Amino acid sequence: MTGLFSEVFLGALLFGAITAAIPLLLAGLGEQMSEKAGVLNIGIEGMMIGGAYLGFVAAFYSGSLWLGFLFGACAGIAVAALMALLCVRLGLNQIVIGIGLTLGLEGLTALLHHFQFSRSYPRLPAAERTEIPLLADIPVLGPALFRHHLIVYLAIALVFVMIYVYRRTQLGLNLQAAGDKPAALDVAGVDVIRTRTVAVLFTGAMAGLGGAYLANVGAGIFIPFITNGAGFLGIVLAMLARGRPVWVLLGALLFGLCLSLTTAMQVAGINIPTDVIQMLPFLAVMVMLVAFGRRGSLPAALGIPYERGAR
């Protein structure tokens, strides 16, 4: 097989799709919880890039990817805490604050990177891969799908954990009520502000973890603006998934395929302008929004600050 049908091309495409999909999956799952609770978290891009920077710095100086993931998640939580304070507690405009946090974190991480590394771009060693026995030996598909860092499998397992949480737990019911009828949840004796705050902090942890994965495993390097709109893709995934975590996974894999085409085509020796390939994920977003966006259902109180006793 040659060209687009070669084993090398297919293997590179599928491996790259999984690698590119994980940050989108984590960001999308986090945003999904936030939206369920009624908070439109536009600042998720800033949380991701904050997690990417701090996660890379922690992994670079400690030599531990897991410590990098922990610091990345903590960076996302820190940004999310500011979002929760301003939007959930104080009731400020969620879109304006989210955009402000994103722009602020993009500038801050670029500035910190410049002062810390100047014009050098240190790299991390290749991440250790965990093979799934038997499945990893399948020709073409095995190395591409079943030889990844352990966090890839944990992220996919998280999809099914979220399904259980939303369908079978009191927390899932509280999140749904906080987004649809927060006043009714308040009357039932559940603190709406606390519920929304927990959702926003979870979003920050997932976005920061996704950013750390992107820098430490996906790229092995941090460069300013490395997320390149991945957080906004996560918002689209959460909106189109309509509260279903499995749909977030499928959408992330689709966008991951688009993102991995550049590398796969280079491996196969196919010369197509990089800019054309990099447009594909955003073209896919527009197609999906036109096809499914009009039928999407969002929480009734999404983006509306809750004030107890207000009419």
Sequence and secondary structure as in RCSB ss.txt:
>XXXX:A:sequence
MTGLFSEVFLGALLFGAITAAIPLLLAGLGEQMSEKAGVLNIGIEGMMIGGAYLGFVAAFYSGSLWLGFLFGACA
GIAVAALMALLCVRLGLNQIVIGIGLTLGLEGLTALLHHFQFSRSYPRLPAAERTEIPLLADIPVLGPALFRHHL
IVYLAIALVFVMIYVYRRTQLGLNLQAAGDKPAALDVAGVDVIRTRTVAVLFTGAMAGLGGAYLANVGAGIFIPF
ITNGAGFLGIVLAMLARGRPVWVLLGALLFGLCLSLTTAMQVAGINIPTDVIQMLPFLAVMVMLVAFGRRGSLPA
ALGIPYERGAR
>XXXX:A:secstr
  GGGSHHHHHHHHHHHHHHHHHHHHHHHHHHHHHHTT   TTHHHHHHHHHHHHHHHHHHH  HHHHHHHHHHH
HHHHHHHHIIIIIIS   HHHHHHHHHHHHHHHHHHHHHHHHTT   B      EE TTGGGSTTHHHHHSEE H
HHHHHHHHHHHHHHHHHHSHHHHHHHHHHH HHHHHHTT  HHHHHHHHHHHHHHHHHHHHHHIIIIIISB  TT
TTTTHHHHHHHHHHHHTT HHHHHHHHHHHHHHHHHHHHHHHTT    HHHHHTHHHHHHHHHHHHHGGG    T
TTT    TT  
